[in-house]
């Protein structure tokens, strides 16, 4: 039996969301029971979605919305996988300069179209990224990976 597979798709123009993605990946990999694939949104595609048993999405908040690159990932993959994916469990992290709710809402609308199932509250980091925030990102990755490994989702 193969290990569950977790896909992390993220975008960042700067270092904040990139560091968050790395922390999520570290946490997921530390669980040891899942295979983890972390890809920038521009490099991820439909085959990666078909590969995954779960997905974590990461975006900065851009003008109260998700990043254009994450939206592009959704645009490029939706019709190719429409109706072929089982409902994937998903989680979301947002590096926000404002409150982050616009980015969360925009991702959640699209996630419903994919039939993704949210299994964790969105993790929003407002303002500067601190060590406590990175620890929360690692916990998110570890939690999603553990849920996959245990067959909870």
The 8 nearest C-alpha neighbors of each residue, nearest first, counted from 0:
[[1, 2, 3, 148, 32, 33, 4, 34],
 [2, 0, 3, 4, 33, 34, 32, 148],
 [1, 3, 33, 34, 4, 32, 0, 148],
 [2, 4, 33, 52, 148, 147, 34, 1],
 [5, 3, 34, 51, 52, 33, 35, 2],
 [4, 6, 35, 53, 51, 54, 52, 34],
 [5, 7, 54, 36, 51, 37, 35, 53],
 [6, 8, 37, 55, 54, 56, 36, 38],
 [9, 7, 56, 38, 40, 39, 37, 57],
 [10, 8, 57, 39, 40, 56, 58, 7],
 [11, 9, 58, 40, 39, 69, 57, 68],
 [10, 12, 16, 13, 17, 59, 58, 14],
 [11, 13, 10, 14, 16, 59, 17, 15],
 [14, 12, 11, 15, 17, 16, 59, 10],
 [13, 15, 17, 16, 18, 11, 12, 19],
 [16, 14, 18, 17, 13, 19, 128, 94],
 [15, 17, 19, 11, 94, 18, 14, 59],
 [18, 16, 20, 14, 19, 15, 11, 21],
 [19, 17, 21, 15, 16, 20, 14, 22],
 [18, 20, 16, 22, 17, 21, 136, 133],
 [21, 19, 17, 23, 18, 22, 16, 24],
 [20, 22, 24, 18, 19, 23, 25, 17],
 [21, 23, 137, 25, 19, 24, 20, 136],
 [24, 22, 140, 137, 136, 20, 26, 25],
 [23, 25, 21, 27, 22, 26, 28, 140],
 [26, 24, 22, 28, 23, 27, 29, 21],
 [25, 27, 137, 141, 140, 29, 23, 24],
 [26, 28, 140, 141, 24, 144, 29, 30],
 [27, 29, 25, 30, 31, 26, 24, 35],
 [30, 28, 26, 31, 27, 25, 141, 24],
 [29, 31, 28, 27, 32, 141, 144, 145],
 [32, 30, 29, 28, 33, 27, 34, 144],
 [31, 33, 30, 148, 2, 34, 3, 144],
 [34, 32, 3, 2, 4, 31, 35, 144],
 [33, 35, 4, 5, 3, 2, 36, 32],
 [36, 34, 5, 4, 6, 33, 37, 28],
 [35, 37, 6, 7, 5, 38, 34, 4],
 [38, 36, 7, 6, 8, 35, 24, 39],
 [39, 37, 8, 43, 42, 7, 40, 36],
 [38, 40, 9, 42, 41, 10, 8, 43],
 [39, 41, 9, 43, 8, 42, 69, 10],
 [42, 40, 39, 43, 68, 72, 71, 69],
 [43, 41, 39, 40, 38, 44, 72, 8],
 [44, 42, 40, 38, 41, 47, 39, 8],
 [45, 43, 47, 46, 76, 42, 48, 72],
 [44, 46, 76, 48, 47, 49, 80, 79],
 [47, 45, 49, 48, 44, 50, 43, 80],
 [48, 46, 50, 45, 49, 44, 43, 51],
 [47, 49, 45, 51, 50, 46, 44, 6],
 [48, 50, 46, 47, 51, 45, 84, 80],
 [51, 49, 47, 48, 46, 52, 4, 6],
 [52, 50, 4, 48, 53, 5, 49, 6],
 [51, 53, 4, 5, 3, 87, 50, 54],
 [54, 52, 5, 88, 87, 51, 89, 6],
 [55, 53, 6, 89, 5, 7, 88, 56],
 [54, 56, 7, 90, 89, 91, 6, 8],
 [57, 55, 91, 8, 9, 7, 90, 92],
 [58, 56, 9, 92, 91, 93, 8, 10],
 [59, 57, 93, 10, 9, 66, 65, 60],
 [58, 60, 94, 93, 95, 66, 16, 61],
 [59, 61, 95, 65, 102, 64, 63, 99],
 [62, 60, 64, 63, 66, 65, 59, 102],
 [63, 61, 64, 60, 65, 101, 102, 66],
 [62, 64, 101, 61, 60, 102, 99, 65],
 [65, 63, 102, 101, 61, 62, 60, 105],
 [66, 64, 102, 60, 61, 58, 59, 105],
 [67, 65, 68, 69, 61, 58, 59, 70],
 [66, 68, 70, 69, 71, 65, 61, 64],
 [67, 69, 71, 66, 70, 40, 41, 72],
 [68, 70, 72, 71, 66, 40, 67, 10],
 [69, 71, 67, 73, 68, 72, 74, 66],
 [70, 72, 74, 68, 69, 73, 75, 67],
 [73, 71, 69, 75, 70, 74, 40, 76],
 [72, 74, 70, 71, 76, 75, 77, 69],
 [75, 73, 71, 72, 76, 77, 70, 78],
 [76, 74, 72, 73, 71, 77, 44, 78],
 [75, 77, 45, 79, 73, 74, 78, 44],
 [78, 76, 79, 80, 81, 73, 74, 75],
 [77, 79, 81, 80, 76, 75, 74, 82],
 [78, 80, 76, 77, 81, 45, 75, 83],
 [81, 79, 83, 78, 77, 82, 76, 84],
 [82, 80, 78, 83, 77, 79, 84, 113],
 [81, 83, 84, 80, 85, 113, 78, 79],
 [82, 84, 80, 81, 85, 49, 79, 86],
 [85, 83, 82, 86, 80, 49, 81, 87],
 [84, 86, 87, 83, 114, 82, 115, 52],
 [87, 85, 115, 114, 116, 84, 88, 113],
 [88, 86, 115, 53, 116, 85, 89, 52],
 [89, 87, 116, 53, 115, 117, 118, 152],
 [90, 88, 54, 117, 55, 116, 53, 118],
 [89, 91, 55, 119, 117, 118, 56, 121],
 [90, 92, 56, 121, 55, 57, 122, 93],
 [91, 93, 122, 57, 121, 123, 56, 58],
 [94, 92, 123, 58, 59, 57, 95, 122],
 [93, 95, 59, 124, 16, 60, 123, 125],
 [96, 94, 125, 60, 99, 97, 124, 93],
 [95, 97, 126, 125, 60, 98, 94, 99],
 [98, 96, 95, 99, 125, 126, 60, 63],
 [97, 99, 100, 95, 125, 96, 101, 123],
 [100, 98, 95, 102, 101, 97, 60, 123],
 [99, 101, 103, 102, 98, 104, 63, 64],
 [102, 100, 63, 64, 104, 103, 99, 105],
 [103, 101, 64, 65, 105, 100, 99, 104],
 [102, 104, 100, 106, 101, 105, 107, 99],
 [105, 103, 107, 101, 102, 106, 100, 108],
 [104, 106, 102, 108, 107, 103, 101, 64],
 [107, 105, 109, 103, 108, 104, 110, 102],
 [106, 108, 110, 104, 109, 105, 103, 111],
 [109, 107, 105, 111, 106, 110, 104, 112],
 [108, 110, 112, 106, 111, 107, 113, 105],
 [111, 109, 107, 113, 115, 112, 108, 106],
 [110, 112, 114, 109, 113, 108, 115, 107],
 [113, 111, 109, 110, 114, 108, 115, 77],
 [112, 114, 110, 111, 115, 109, 81, 77],
 [113, 115, 111, 86, 112, 110, 116, 87],
 [116, 114, 87, 86, 110, 113, 88, 111],
 [117, 115, 88, 89, 87, 118, 86, 114],
 [116, 118, 89, 88, 119, 90, 115, 120],
 [117, 119, 89, 88, 90, 116, 120, 152],
 [120, 118, 90, 117, 121, 89, 91, 139],
 [119, 121, 122, 118, 90, 117, 91, 92],
 [122, 120, 91, 92, 123, 119, 90, 103],
 [121, 123, 92, 93, 120, 91, 124, 136],
 [124, 122, 93, 92, 94, 121, 125, 99],
 [125, 123, 94, 95, 93, 126, 122, 132],
 [126, 124, 95, 96, 123, 98, 94, 97],
 [125, 127, 96, 95, 124, 128, 97, 94],
 [126, 128, 129, 125, 124, 15, 96, 95],
 [129, 127, 132, 15, 126, 124, 130, 133],
 [130, 128, 132, 131, 127, 133, 134, 124],
 [129, 131, 133, 132, 134, 128, 135, 136],
 [132, 130, 134, 129, 133, 135, 128, 136],
 [133, 131, 135, 129, 130, 134, 128, 136],
 [134, 132, 136, 130, 135, 131, 22, 19],
 [133, 135, 131, 137, 132, 136, 138, 130],
 [136, 134, 138, 132, 133, 137, 139, 131],
 [137, 135, 23, 133, 139, 134, 138, 22],
 [136, 138, 26, 23, 22, 134, 140, 139],
 [139, 137, 141, 135, 136, 140, 142, 26],
 [138, 140, 136, 142, 137, 141, 135, 143],
 [141, 139, 27, 23, 26, 137, 143, 138],
 [140, 142, 27, 26, 138, 144, 139, 143],
 [143, 141, 145, 139, 144, 140, 138, 146],
 [142, 144, 146, 140, 145, 141, 139, 147],
 [143, 145, 147, 141, 27, 142, 146, 148],
 [146, 144, 148, 142, 147, 143, 141, 149],
 [147, 145, 151, 143, 149, 144, 148, 152],
 [148, 146, 150, 144, 145, 149, 152, 3],
 [147, 149, 145, 146, 150, 32, 144, 3],
 [150, 148, 146, 151, 147, 145, 152, 144],
 [149, 151, 147, 152, 148, 146, 145, 3],
 [152, 150, 146, 149, 147, 148, 145, 143],
 [151, 150, 147, 146, 88, 118, 149, 87]]
